[in-house]
């Protein structure tokens, strides 16, 4: 039972850290936009949370200790953030920051799907 609570606690802290790192390192400030009723920002944040949760799930299931979870969970979070930046670079047709600020829900759905897809790929890479 102690291991369960230890893994759960560490995973929740890592999830919170991942969300904060996303908020700090990306141009789009989802929480501020959501407070103003921006649905696109909510969709993007949902994608980030789901993507992070998927990689943390895989980190938990494949870790051999709490330290292993912390290491691989952190690597997975950083990979998710880097993949988000890559998505910004690879979308020359529209500016991600502007699209979300302008409540472009179509762009937000694409980013949500991309976050989950990258999360699944990263999670697969974490199996050994």
C-alpha positions, 0 to 999 in steps of 0.5 A: 500500500505504501508503494501505491501512495508513493508512486501516486504522489510522485506521479501527481507531482510530476504531472503538476510540474509538467503542466507548470513547465508547459505554462512557463516555456510556451507562448500560449498561456492557457490558464489566463485564456481559459479564465476569459472563456477561450475554448481553444486554450482549454482544448490545448491544455486538455491535450497537454494533460492527457499526453503527460498522463499517458507518458507518466502512466508508462513511466509508472508501469515500467519503472523498477523504483521511485527513482526510476519513475522520477528519471523517466517521468522527467525525460518523458515530460521534457520530450513532450514539451520539445515535441510541442515546440516541434509542432509549432515549427512544423505548422507554417500555415498558421501561428499556433500562438495566434490561433489559440489566442484567437480561439481557433478551435480547429487548430486546438483540436489538432494540437490536442490530438498531436499531444496525445499521439506524441504521448502514446509514442513516448509511452511506447518508447518507455517500455523495455 
